[in-house]
Amino acid sequence: MTTRLAQCTIALLLAAGILFAGPPVEPFNGKNLDGWNLKHHGKGDNHWTVGTAAISTADPRELTASEGGNQLINVHGHGQDLFTKQTFRNVVVELEVMVPKGSNSGIYLMGEYEVQVLDSFGKDKPNEGDMGAIYGIHAPKNPPYRAPGQWNTFRIDFQAPRFDGAGKKIASAKFIKVELNGKVIHENVEVPAPTRSALTGKERPAGPLMLQGDHGPVAYRNLRITPRD
């Protein structure tokens, strides 16, 4: 009876998408960039730093970073992307992101599949390139956008592509559910191939989390990754 109850419980958790395979991982230590690699873009400098982000009083399109905080900040645009040394498969990614006016970044699951980060505040009919979109593939549904300089919360439930023993892909990557500021904006969106500006442009069983830094200023905080069975 106990075994049967356990099996039923596992089945219910699987159906709800909340059966986890490991403890949460916090890849950003709040102090430095240990645990991260840079994706270089030409001669662009690395603009990532650690501190407390704020909208620049001189220019609402820029960020400033003061010492003493534990946020991950790309203080200038046209720099380099940042990706974890650790790789992941099926995960739930939770984080907060803040962009200044008109800025642009991205959250890349496995380094290949982008959830767009963009100042889309005030847009009534977002498209496949707006905040929360699966970039170039699927527009977010009724996203609750916040103004530039405010923090937005993402919760991304992601399923990695699957491969057989010979290395042939047998199932595409899928965004099981994406929530923006507590509202579901995607459910069961398959991604047949890597999106634009991906880390390698190749599909594989596991990959890092990548944060885009070659577009505009952006700040991230409270990043947590939970492996999911």
URRA-V690845 format. One record per backbone hydrogen bond with DSSP energy under -1.0 kcal/mol. NH is the residue of the N-H (numbers start at 0). CO is the residue of the C=O. E is the energy in kcal/mol with one decimal. If there is no record, write none. Layout:
BEGIN
nh;co;e
NH;CO;E
NH;CO;E
END
This chain:
BEGIN
nh;co;e
4;0;-2.4
5;1;-2.3
6;2;-2.4
7;3;-2.2
8;4;-2.4
9;5;-2.5
10;6;-2.3
11;7;-2.3
12;8;-2.3
13;9;-2.7
14;10;-2.3
15;11;-1.8
17;12;-2.5
20;226;-1.3
24;224;-3.6
35;32;-1.7
36;82;-3.5
38;80;-2.4
43;40;-2.2
48;72;-2.6
50;70;-1.7
51;65;-2.3
53;63;-1.6
55;61;-2.4
61;58;-2.1
63;53;-2.7
65;51;-2.4
70;50;-2.6
71;219;-2.8
72;48;-2.9
73;217;-3.4
74;46;-1.9
78;212;-1.8
80;38;-1.4
81;210;-2.6
82;36;-2.7
83;208;-2.2
84;34;-2.7
87;206;-3.0
90;157;-1.5
91;225;-2.0
92;155;-2.9
93;223;-3.0
94;153;-1.9
95;220;-2.4
96;151;-2.6
97;218;-2.5
100;59;-2.0
102;99;-1.9
104;116;-3.3
106;114;-2.5
107;209;-3.3
108;112;-2.7
110;107;-1.4
111;108;-2.1
112;108;-2.0
114;106;-2.9
115;132;-3.0
116;104;-1.9
118;102;-2.0
119;117;-1.4
122;119;-2.0
129;126;-1.6
131;115;-2.8
132;129;-2.5
133;137;-2.3
134;113;-1.6
134;132;-1.1
135;127;-2.3
136;133;-2.8
137;133;-2.2
140;184;-1.6
144;142;-1.5
148;98;-2.0
149;146;-2.1
151;96;-2.8
153;94;-2.9
154;178;-2.0
155;92;-3.1
156;176;-3.3
157;90;-3.1
158;173;-3.3
161;170;-2.0
163;167;-2.6
166;163;-2.1
169;161;-2.8
170;161;-1.4
173;158;-2.6
174;188;-2.8
175;156;-1.5
176;156;-1.4
177;185;-1.9
178;154;-2.7
179;182;-2.7
180;152;-3.3
182;179;-1.7
184;177;-3.1
185;177;-1.4
187;175;-1.9
188;174;-2.2
190;172;-3.0
194;111;-2.3
198;110;-3.6
206;87;-2.2
209;107;-2.3
210;81;-3.4
211;105;-2.4
215;103;-2.3
217;73;-1.6
218;97;-2.0
219;71;-2.9
220;95;-2.0
223;93;-2.7
224;24;-3.2
225;91;-2.7
227;89;-3.3
228;18;-1.6
END
